[in-house]
């Protein structure tokens, strides 16, 4: 790194300790990195903003009625049944659980789930594959249950998966359920979909470690946990607002000024 700084012409010479001190003082860690996705959707702010409005029970500037509901839905794919080649050893005093590293594959589920974000009510089902038919079955499961079957409107927040992407999906679902409004997240914005929070809980509490005797056991555990979680859960306290979104987009579009290292040079 010292050689690169000198070759670039920033300084004639510099010691490693001085360069390290400059980087430390400027809070720059060039040896660290993280992946991210730049928001490329030209309508990102509009699409994200209306989802944030729904989380605060607003749509088109108006407060939702008591008989209007917001559903967050998605698919968690490739949930395997990993059949361990040796039985798991339970935890003991001062010793963690021991899970055999090697396993055989016992098949996989697609777990489809829909969350009522304001009532912490969860609907879910396990399917052997993803697609329009499994997703529409999940929609049927929700929309034929009270209070959604009598609702004024039911907003469904979904991503851009092929099973529910675009106007064809809107037309298909509204033909069957005229009071259903499909609301798409911007591309690469799964963090806006609250069902992903529930999926993260499922991953930690249900699927880790992945140690199942067969595929039906995976479905049983998922659905049993779903009922348990619904009995104790409260709606997620969603704090991110339109103002937070505006500040985030401004930060992305207008990066921080040149580093103190360049100023010092």
Secondary structure as the mmCIF struct_conf table of DSSP 4:
data_model
#
loop_
_struct_conf.conf_type_id
_struct_conf.id
_struct_conf.beg_label_comp_id
_struct_conf.beg_label_asym_id
_struct_conf.beg_label_seq_id
_struct_conf.end_label_comp_id
_struct_conf.end_label_asym_id
_struct_conf.end_label_seq_id
HELX_RH_AL_P HELX_RH_AL_P1 UNK A 2 UNK A 7
TURN_TY1_P TURN_TY1_P1 UNK A 8 UNK A 9
BEND BEND1 UNK A 10 UNK A 10
BEND BEND2 UNK A 12 UNK A 12
HELX_RH_AL_P HELX_RH_AL_P2 UNK A 16 UNK A 25
TURN_TY1_P TURN_TY1_P2 UNK A 26 UNK A 27
TURN_TY1_P TURN_TY1_P3 UNK A 30 UNK A 31
TURN_TY1_P TURN_TY1_P4 UNK A 42 UNK A 43
HELX_RH_AL_P HELX_RH_AL_P3 UNK A 44 UNK A 55
TURN_TY1_P TURN_TY1_P5 UNK A 56 UNK A 57
STRN STRN1 UNK A 58 UNK A 59
TURN_TY1_P TURN_TY1_P6 UNK A 60 UNK A 61
STRN STRN2 UNK A 62 UNK A 63
HELX_LH_PP_P HELX_LH_PP_P1 UNK A 64 UNK A 65
TURN_TY1_P TURN_TY1_P7 UNK A 66 UNK A 67
STRN STRN3 UNK A 68 UNK A 84
BEND BEND3 UNK A 85 UNK A 86
HELX_LH_PP_P HELX_LH_PP_P2 UNK A 87 UNK A 88
STRN STRN4 UNK A 89 UNK A 89
HELX_LH_PP_P HELX_LH_PP_P3 UNK A 90 UNK A 91
STRN STRN5 UNK A 92 UNK A 92
TURN_TY1_P TURN_TY1_P8 UNK A 93 UNK A 94
STRN STRN6 UNK A 95 UNK A 95
STRN STRN7 UNK A 98 UNK A 98
BEND BEND4 UNK A 101 UNK A 101
STRN STRN8 UNK A 103 UNK A 116
TURN_TY1_P TURN_TY1_P9 UNK A 117 UNK A 120
STRN STRN9 UNK A 121 UNK A 127
BEND BEND5 UNK A 128 UNK A 129
BEND BEND6 UNK A 131 UNK A 131
HELX_RH_AL_P HELX_RH_AL_P4 UNK A 132 UNK A 143
TURN_TY1_P TURN_TY1_P10 UNK A 144 UNK A 144
BEND BEND7 UNK A 145 UNK A 145
TURN_TY1_P TURN_TY1_P11 UNK A 146 UNK A 147
HELX_RH_3T_P HELX_RH_3T_P1 UNK A 148 UNK A 150
BEND BEND8 UNK A 152 UNK A 152
STRN STRN10 UNK A 153 UNK A 158
HELX_RH_3T_P HELX_RH_3T_P2 UNK A 162 UNK A 164
HELX_RH_AL_P HELX_RH_AL_P5 UNK A 166 UNK A 176
TURN_TY1_P TURN_TY1_P12 UNK A 178 UNK A 179
STRN STRN11 UNK A 180 UNK A 184
HELX_LH_PP_P HELX_LH_PP_P4 UNK A 185 UNK A 186
TURN_TY1_P TURN_TY1_P13 UNK A 187 UNK A 188
HELX_RH_3T_P HELX_RH_3T_P3 UNK A 190 UNK A 192
TURN_TY1_P TURN_TY1_P14 UNK A 194 UNK A 194
HELX_RH_AL_P HELX_RH_AL_P6 UNK A 195 UNK A 205
TURN_TY1_P TURN_TY1_P15 UNK A 206 UNK A 206
BEND BEND9 UNK A 207 UNK A 209
BEND BEND10 UNK A 213 UNK A 214
HELX_RH_AL_P HELX_RH_AL_P7 UNK A 215 UNK A 232
HELX_RH_AL_P HELX_RH_AL_P8 UNK A 242 UNK A 253
BEND BEND11 UNK A 254 UNK A 254
HELX_LH_PP_P HELX_LH_PP_P5 UNK A 255 UNK A 259
HELX_RH_AL_P HELX_RH_AL_P9 UNK A 260 UNK A 264
#
